[in-house]
Amino acid sequence: MFLKVTHRSDGVPGWNRARHEYAFYRDLADRVPVWLPHVLASHGDEDCIIMLFAAYNSRPAQEWGTRDWTDIVRQLARMHGAYWGMSGKENLAWLPPHPLRVTPQTIRDATVHWMLLSDRTDLDRVFVASDQSWIPGLLHRVAEMAEPLDRIENTLCHGDFHAGNLLVDSEGHWLFADWQEV
Protein backbone atom coordinates (compact mmCIF):
# COMPACT_ATOMS: atom_id res chain seq x y z
CA MET A 1 0.00 0.00 0.00
CA PHE A 2 0.98 3.62 -0.50
CA LEU A 3 -0.15 6.27 2.00
CA LYS A 4 -0.33 10.02 1.33
CA VAL A 5 -0.97 12.31 4.29
CA THR A 6 -1.08 16.09 4.00
CA HIS A 7 -1.85 18.56 6.77
CA ARG A 8 -3.01 22.10 6.18
CA SER A 9 -0.08 23.20 8.35
CA ASP A 10 2.32 21.75 5.72
CA GLY A 11 1.82 24.92 3.69
CA VAL A 12 -0.37 26.27 0.91
CA PRO A 13 1.22 24.67 -2.19
CA GLY A 14 1.23 21.14 -0.76
CA TRP A 15 -2.20 21.58 0.80
CA ASN A 16 -3.72 22.79 -2.48
CA ARG A 17 -2.17 19.90 -4.43
CA ALA A 18 -3.49 17.36 -1.93
CA ARG A 19 -6.97 18.93 -2.09
CA HIS A 20 -6.89 18.71 -5.90
CA GLU A 21 -5.96 15.04 -5.84
CA TYR A 22 -8.59 14.24 -3.23
CA ALA A 23 -11.23 16.11 -5.27
CA PHE A 24 -10.09 14.40 -8.47
CA TYR A 25 -10.59 10.93 -6.98
CA ARG A 26 -13.88 11.99 -5.36
CA ASP A 27 -15.41 13.76 -8.40
CA LEU A 28 -13.71 12.57 -11.58
CA ALA A 29 -11.84 9.29 -11.19
CA ASP A 30 -14.79 7.16 -12.22
CA ARG A 31 -15.29 9.28 -15.38
CA VAL A 32 -11.79 9.53 -16.86
CA PRO A 33 -11.03 6.99 -19.60
CA VAL A 34 -7.58 6.04 -18.25
CA TRP A 35 -6.46 3.43 -15.73
CA LEU A 36 -5.87 4.84 -12.24
CA PRO A 37 -4.34 3.52 -9.04
CA HIS A 38 -7.00 2.02 -6.79
CA VAL A 39 -7.88 4.13 -3.76
CA LEU A 40 -8.40 1.79 -0.82
CA ALA A 41 -9.54 4.52 1.57
CA SER A 42 -9.52 8.30 1.82
CA HIS A 43 -10.48 11.04 4.21
CA GLY A 44 -10.52 14.78 3.75
CA ASP A 45 -11.48 17.58 6.10
CA GLU A 46 -10.39 21.17 6.72
CA ASP A 47 -7.12 20.14 8.39
CA CYS A 48 -5.95 16.86 6.87
CA ILE A 49 -6.17 14.76 3.72
CA ILE A 50 -5.34 11.07 3.87
CA MET A 51 -5.32 8.78 0.84
CA LEU A 52 -4.40 5.09 0.91
CA PHE A 53 -3.62 3.57 -2.49
CA ALA A 54 -2.88 0.06 -3.64
CA ALA A 55 0.83 -0.15 -4.49
CA TYR A 56 1.98 -0.83 -8.03
CA ASN A 57 5.26 -1.30 -9.85
CA SER A 58 6.92 1.20 -12.11
CA ARG A 59 9.33 0.71 -14.99
CA PRO A 60 11.96 3.17 -16.17
CA ALA A 61 11.10 4.73 -19.52
CA GLN A 62 14.34 3.32 -20.95
CA GLU A 63 12.77 -0.15 -20.65
CA TRP A 64 9.53 0.73 -22.44
CA GLY A 65 8.89 -0.76 -25.85
CA THR A 66 6.94 0.61 -28.78
CA ARG A 67 3.75 -1.03 -27.53
CA ASP A 68 4.16 0.64 -24.11
CA TRP A 69 4.60 4.08 -25.63
CA THR A 70 1.65 3.52 -27.96
CA ASP A 71 -0.61 2.39 -25.09
CA ILE A 72 0.31 5.40 -22.99
CA VAL A 73 -0.24 7.88 -25.83
CA ARG A 74 -3.53 6.21 -26.76
CA GLN A 75 -4.83 6.56 -23.19
CA LEU A 76 -3.66 10.16 -22.93
CA ALA A 77 -5.34 11.04 -26.24
CA ARG A 78 -8.54 9.29 -25.16
CA MET A 79 -8.62 11.35 -21.95
CA HIS A 80 -7.97 14.63 -23.74
CA GLY A 81 -10.52 13.74 -26.40
CA ALA A 82 -13.18 12.94 -23.82
CA TYR A 83 -12.73 16.36 -22.22
CA TRP A 84 -11.99 18.40 -25.36
CA GLY A 85 -13.93 21.64 -25.25
CA MET A 86 -14.61 21.12 -21.55
CA SER A 87 -17.03 23.81 -20.58
CA GLY A 88 -19.61 22.52 -18.09
CA LYS A 89 -17.57 21.98 -14.96
CA GLU A 90 -20.51 21.62 -12.61
CA ASN A 91 -19.38 20.26 -9.25
CA LEU A 92 -15.78 20.73 -10.39
CA ALA A 93 -15.17 24.26 -9.10
CA TRP A 94 -11.85 23.05 -7.64
CA LEU A 95 -10.41 22.72 -11.16
CA PRO A 96 -8.22 25.67 -12.11
CA PRO A 97 -9.63 28.01 -14.75
CA HIS A 98 -8.40 28.01 -18.33
CA PRO A 99 -4.95 29.62 -18.27
CA LEU A 100 -4.90 33.31 -18.99
CA ARG A 101 -3.22 34.63 -22.07
CA VAL A 102 0.55 34.78 -22.01
CA THR A 103 1.78 38.05 -20.56
CA PRO A 104 5.27 39.49 -20.13
CA GLN A 105 5.00 38.50 -16.45
CA THR A 106 4.19 34.85 -17.23
CA ILE A 107 7.19 34.77 -19.58
CA ARG A 108 9.41 36.20 -16.83
CA ASP A 109 8.02 33.64 -14.37
CA ALA A 110 8.66 30.77 -16.79
CA THR A 111 12.21 32.04 -17.36
CA VAL A 112 12.87 32.14 -13.62
CA HIS A 113 11.50 28.60 -13.22
CA TRP A 114 13.70 27.38 -16.08
CA MET A 115 16.77 28.99 -14.50
CA LEU A 116 16.00 27.25 -11.20
CA LEU A 117 15.53 23.90 -12.94
CA SER A 118 18.65 24.27 -15.07
CA ASP A 119 20.75 24.87 -11.94
CA ARG A 120 19.67 21.60 -10.30
CA THR A 121 22.43 18.99 -10.53
CA ASP A 122 19.96 16.15 -9.92
CA LEU A 123 18.46 16.94 -13.34
CA ASP A 124 21.74 16.81 -15.29
CA ARG A 125 20.63 13.62 -17.03
CA VAL A 126 17.30 15.23 -17.99
CA PHE A 127 18.52 18.61 -19.26
CA VAL A 128 21.67 18.24 -21.33
CA ALA A 129 24.09 21.04 -22.24
CA SER A 130 22.30 21.86 -25.51
CA ASP A 131 19.10 22.55 -23.54
CA GLN A 132 20.89 25.47 -21.89
CA SER A 133 20.66 27.40 -25.17
CA TRP A 134 17.49 26.38 -27.00
CA ILE A 135 15.05 26.44 -24.04
CA PRO A 136 15.83 30.07 -23.03
CA GLY A 137 15.59 31.02 -26.71
CA LEU A 138 12.19 29.36 -26.89
CA LEU A 139 11.03 31.25 -23.80
CA HIS A 140 11.79 34.53 -25.59
CA ARG A 141 9.49 33.44 -28.44
CA VAL A 142 6.57 32.46 -26.18
CA ALA A 143 4.53 35.56 -27.00
CA GLU A 144 4.56 34.81 -30.74
CA MET A 145 3.62 31.17 -30.11
CA ALA A 146 0.96 31.98 -27.51
CA GLU A 147 -1.76 33.33 -29.79
CA PRO A 148 -2.44 30.03 -31.59
CA LEU A 149 -2.17 28.17 -28.26
CA ASP A 150 -4.69 30.50 -26.63
CA ARG A 151 -7.27 29.35 -29.21
CA ILE A 152 -6.89 25.66 -28.36
CA GLU A 153 -9.96 24.19 -26.70
CA ASN A 154 -9.92 23.62 -22.97
CA THR A 155 -9.40 20.02 -21.84
CA LEU A 156 -8.57 18.04 -18.71
CA CYS A 157 -4.81 17.61 -18.26
CA HIS A 158 -2.84 15.50 -15.82
CA GLY A 159 -0.52 18.40 -15.02
CA ASP A 160 2.51 16.35 -13.86
CA PHE A 161 2.79 13.81 -16.63
CA HIS A 162 6.15 12.04 -16.56
CA ALA A 163 7.45 8.46 -16.49
CA GLY A 164 7.58 8.39 -12.69
CA ASN A 165 3.82 8.91 -12.54
CA LEU A 166 3.10 5.95 -14.80
CA LEU A 167 2.69 2.67 -12.94
CA VAL A 168 1.91 -0.86 -14.12
CA ASP A 169 -0.67 -3.16 -12.54
CA SER A 170 -0.45 -6.96 -12.36
CA GLU A 171 -2.29 -7.28 -15.70
CA GLY A 172 0.10 -4.93 -17.52
CA HIS A 173 -2.21 -1.89 -17.64
CA TRP A 174 -0.56 1.51 -17.45
CA LEU A 175 -1.92 3.52 -14.50
CA PHE A 176 -1.81 7.30 -14.41
CA ALA A 177 -0.84 8.31 -10.85
CA ASP A 178 -0.38 11.54 -8.90
CA TRP A 179 -3.31 13.79 -9.83
CA GLN A 180 -2.31 16.72 -7.61
CA GLU A 181 -1.77 19.04 -10.57
CA VAL A 182 -4.91 18.16 -12.56
ABEGO torsion letter per residue (X at the ends): XBBBBBBAAAEAAAAAAAAAAAAAAAAAAAABABBBBBBABBBBBAABBBBBBBBBBBBBAAABBAAAAAAAAAAAAAAAAAABGBABABGAAABBBBBBBBBAAAAAAAAAAAAAAAABAAAAAABBAAAAAAAAAAAAAAAAAAAAAAABBBBBBAGBBBAAABBBBAAGBBBBBGAAAX
